[in-house]
Each structure stands twice: as structure tokens, then as C-alpha cells.
Amino acid sequence: MSRAPAKASPAHISAPARAPRTWAVVLIACAGQFLVVLDVSVVNVALPSMRTDLGLSATGLQWVLNAYSIAFAGFMLLGGRAADLFGRKRTFLTGLMVFTLASLAGGLAQEGGQLLAARAVQGLGAAVLAPATLTLLTAAVPAGPARTRAIATWAAVGAGGGAAGGLVGGVLTDLLSWRWVLLINVPVGALVLAGAVFWLVEGRTERGRRLDLPGAVLVTAGLALVAYGIVQTEVRGWGAPATLLPLAGGVLLLALFTWVEARSVGPLMPLGLFRVRAVASANAAMFVCGSVSFSSWFFMTVYAQNVLGYTPLEAGLALVPSSLSIVLGSKLAPRMMVRTGTRGLAVLGTLVAAAGFGWQAMMTAEGTYLSAILGPGVLMMAGLGMATTPLATLATSAAAPGDAGLVSGLVNTSRTMGGALGLAVLSTVAASRTAGATTPEALTRGYALAFGTGAGVLLAAVLLMLLWLPRGATER
């Protein structure tokens, strides 16, 4: 997705004005992405402390996680289009400000309802912020090897944010209190906000066009209902009305959204975008890979604590090598793409991850750190890191400039919705094997089946990539 000089913003017209800002834009975009992904998982180890302090029920604890993830997934496409219509810098600043203020409110919450409301607003801010991070980056770095390296850094930082959640949450909860898993966002967010005000320049690709309000309402409500139905499966099961009704309602609203968009003069989601092979196939692959990547952290953490007897902090430390490996895989991806090609590296990375999942599926209740956590964890995460960069590169490079923010939001939505669905499905798979038993041996059998299923899902993703991903990065 190369930009013509005539369409560049004033600050990008000359090389001298542009060069010193590029590194700052990449840094700011990656910092924003790190914050929103970190908050998907950072509260996990703090949940027991939240329950004790605020008197939350088991259902209330679940909604500390779900309030964030539902708002995050539901508003993502709307946030992506906002960057195109209202300006990348303005959208980034708005999302970051909402996210930071909601973090402050959550950290100061005195009762459960206040905390849940703050988490929902956090998710809204994250949904506006996350697509803008990738849009800022692709606008600042020209298409080619430099942009691929920048996307690799963005992918590595985002993956590292999800991986670091357990460690950061454990350290803050043990040394300070659960409130600091939210309050830590305030000084960090303020610092990033100041840098964004100073370094970022405004730019947008759609002028004189209004937001498609009917489409925005339908897609946001549809995605939110689907996300709500997915998280209900963890408590109610797949056959319960509390699960089926929101899932059916969400699918119906998304179908209505498609019908409205096909007839809209200025649609929120131009359906022709899915006729671009690279965009459609890369997002489908991102969805499938995301369905196992999010759940892998969850199952590795609960296996370490519930079976091997690690404390939350020890579990976080145990996963540090895996966290580093996903960053390393993402950073090595641009160099490897030169030899393997974009499609080839996506396939190779997914195969490496599948091997790691297969190894993890052989876990036992007496497993050692080296064989049951370190080895398979490094393979899983390095492979997923290698696969994410080429998929994001394919999707964003094939999009027209006016759809950059939308495609960025679509990439994030695919990964987030895939993760939510995957965790719900694999949790059900694990529960079907344990049949309510809580002994270390029974739990291990359930976790092992979940990882084995994940390996099968990744092999299916490899087949999808071989059949659908374009061989050339520019194929449409």
C-alpha cells in the first residue's frame, strides 16, 4: 500500500521533516498496542485479590474479563473506520485518553459495579486505539522491507503484551496491590499521550464523508452479542438459551449489516474489500491462528498453577522464555520472508507452532519445567510470532489507502474474536475430558486434549493458507 507524494500530509512532504519522526511514530504505535493487549490478560492473577477486596461473586469475576473483551471486540471495526474518517492522530489520542481515564477509574473502584463499568469503558478505548496503532505505522513507513520490519515490531510488541500479562500482573499484585494492574496504565498512558501530541502529525484518507451510522450500530451490536454469547459458553455451555440467543441475535445483526452495507452509498465496510484475496485470506488465517494463541497462554498458566503447584508470580516467570520467543519470532520474520516469501513464512510459522502444541499435548501431571513448559512453549510462541507478521503484512499491503484504518481494525478484530471463540471452544473441550474432576491427573488430561485440538486447528490453518493465501504479496 504505497502512498503517492501528493497524498502525504504536510509534515511528510520532504525527507528531512519525515525522517526524524518515523522512529517516534513506530515507538508510539507499538506502545499503544502493548497497553491494549496487556490489559486482556494482566488482570488474571489479580482476580482473587479483587474478589476479596470488592466482594465480587464468581460471575462478577468472570465479567471483569468479559466486560473488557466484549467492548474491545464489538467496537473494533468502528474504531478502525474512525481513523480513516476523523484522522489517525485524533483517533489515537481519543482512544488512549479514554483508555487511560478508565484505567484510573478501575484502579480507584470501591465496589464491583464501578470496576466492571470501568473495564467496559477501557475496552471501548482500546477498540478505538488499537486499529489506529497499525494505521499510524503503515502511514509513516513506506511499503517495502522497512514497513515489514515495522509491522514485525508491532506484532512482536502486541504478542509480548499478551505474554507479559501474567508476569506483570503477578509482580504488581504481590508487591503492591491488585489496583496497580490498572493504575500502572495511568503514568504509562500519560507518557505515550504526551509523545503522541508532540510527535504525531494528523492525516486521514477520507474527506467530506460521514460515518455510516446504521452500519456502525449493526456491526458493533452484532459483534458484541457474538462475543457475549461466546463468553457465556464458559458458564452456561453451548446448548443453553443464555448462549444460543445472543449468538443467534449477533449473527442476525451481522447478516443485516451485510445487507445494509451492500446498499449504502458510503458503507462502513465496503464489501468489495473481501474480494481482495490477500485481505480476505489473511484475515481468515489470522482468525484461526488467534483462536489457539490466546488460549495457549491460559492453559499454560493454569497447568503451571493447578497441576505443578506454581504461585502466580512463579507461573509468570516460567513463561518469560515463551514471551521472548514470540518476540524473537516476530522480529526474525522480515529477514525470513526474503527467502521464504510471505505465504511461505506464514505456513512455516504455523507448522512450527503446531509442533509445539503437539508436544504440549503430551504433558503429564509429573511434568518437568523443561519438557512440559519451556520446550513446547518456545516452539508454540516462536511459530505464532513468525506467522503473525506475514499475515498482517499481506492484509495491510493489499488495502487501498482509504481503507487502511478499516483493514487494521479488521486484522485486530479477526485475532480478538478468534481468541475469544478459541478459548471458549477449547475450555469446553478440556472440561469434557475432566468431567468435573479436579485432581492433577484429570486436569492434565483436559489440558492435554485442548492442546492436541489446538494442534489440529493449526494444521487446518496451514491447509487454508496453502489453498487461499496469494503466492505474491501484491496479488489481489
C-alpha positions, 0 to 999 in steps of 0.5 A: 500500500504505497502512498503517492507524494501528493497524498502525504500530509504536510509534515511528510512532504520532504525527507528531512521533516519525515525522517526524524519522526518515523522512529517516534511514530513506530515507538508510539504505535507499538506502545499503544498496542502493548497497553491494549493487549496487556490489559486482556490478560494482566488482570488474571492473577489479580482476580482473587485479590479483587474478589476479596477486596470488592466482594465480587461473586464468581460471575462478577469475576468472570465479567471483569474479563468479559466486560473488557473483551466484549467492548474491545471486540464489538467496537473494533471495526468502528474504531478502525473506520474512525481513523480513516474518517476523523484522522489517525492522530485524533483517533489515537489520542481519543482512544488512549485518553479514554483508555487511560481515564478508565484505567484510573477509574478501575484502579480507584473502584470501591465496589464491583459495579464501578470496576466492571463499568470501568473495564467496559469503558477501557475496552471501548478505548482500546477498540478505538486505539488499537486499529489506529496503532497499525494505521499510524505505522503503515502511514509513516513507513513506506511499503517495502522491507522497512514497513515489514520490519515495522509491522514485525515490531508491532506484532512482536510488541502486541504478542509480548503484551499478551505474554507479559500479562501474567508476569506483570500482573503477578509482580504488581499484585504481590508487591503492591496491590491488585489496583496497580494492574490498572493504575500502572496504565495511568503514568504509562498512558500519560507518557505515550499521550504526551509523545503522541501530541508532540510527535504525531502529525494528523492525516486521514484518507477520507474527506467530506464523508460521514460515518455510516451510522446504521452500519456502525450500530449493526456491526458493533451490536452484532459483534458484541452479542457474538462475543457475549454469547461466546463468553457465556459458553464458559458458564452456561455451555453451548446448548443453553438459551443464555448462549444460543440467543445472543449468538443467534441475535449477533449473527442476525445483526451481522447478516443485516449489516451485510445487507445494509452495507451492500446498499449504502452509498458510503458503507462502513465496510465496503464489501468489495474489500473481501474480494481482495484475496490477500485481505480476505485470506489473511484475515481468515488465517489470522482468525484461526491462528488467534483462536489457539494463541490466546488460549495457549497462554491460559492453559499454560498458566493454569497447568503451571498453577493447578497441576505443578503447584506454581504461585502466580508470580512463579507461573509468570516467570516460567513463561518469560522464555515463551514471551521472548520467543514470540518476540524473537519470532516476530522480529526474525520474520522480515529477514525470513520472508526474503527467502521464504516469501510471505505465504511461505513464512506464514505456513512455516510459522504455523507448522512450527507452532503446531509442533509445539502444541503437539508436544504440549499435548503430551504433558503429564501431571509429573511434568518437568519445567523443561519438557512440559513448559519451556520446550513446547512453549518456545516452539508454540510462541516462536511459530505464532510470532513468525506467522503473525507478521506475514499475515498482517503484512499481506492484509495491510499491503493489499488495502487501498489507502482509504481503507487502511484504518478499516483493514487494521481494525479488521486484522485486530478484530479477526485475532480478538474474536478468534481468541475469544471463540478459541478459548471458549471452544477449547475450555469446553473441550478440556472440561469434557475430558475432566468431567468435573474432576479436579485432581492433577491427573484429570486436569492434565488430561483436559489440558492435554486434549485442548492442546492436541485440538489446538494442534489440529486447528493449526494444521487446518490453518496451514491447509487454508493458507496453502489453498487461499493465501496469494503466492505474491504479496501484491496479488489481489 
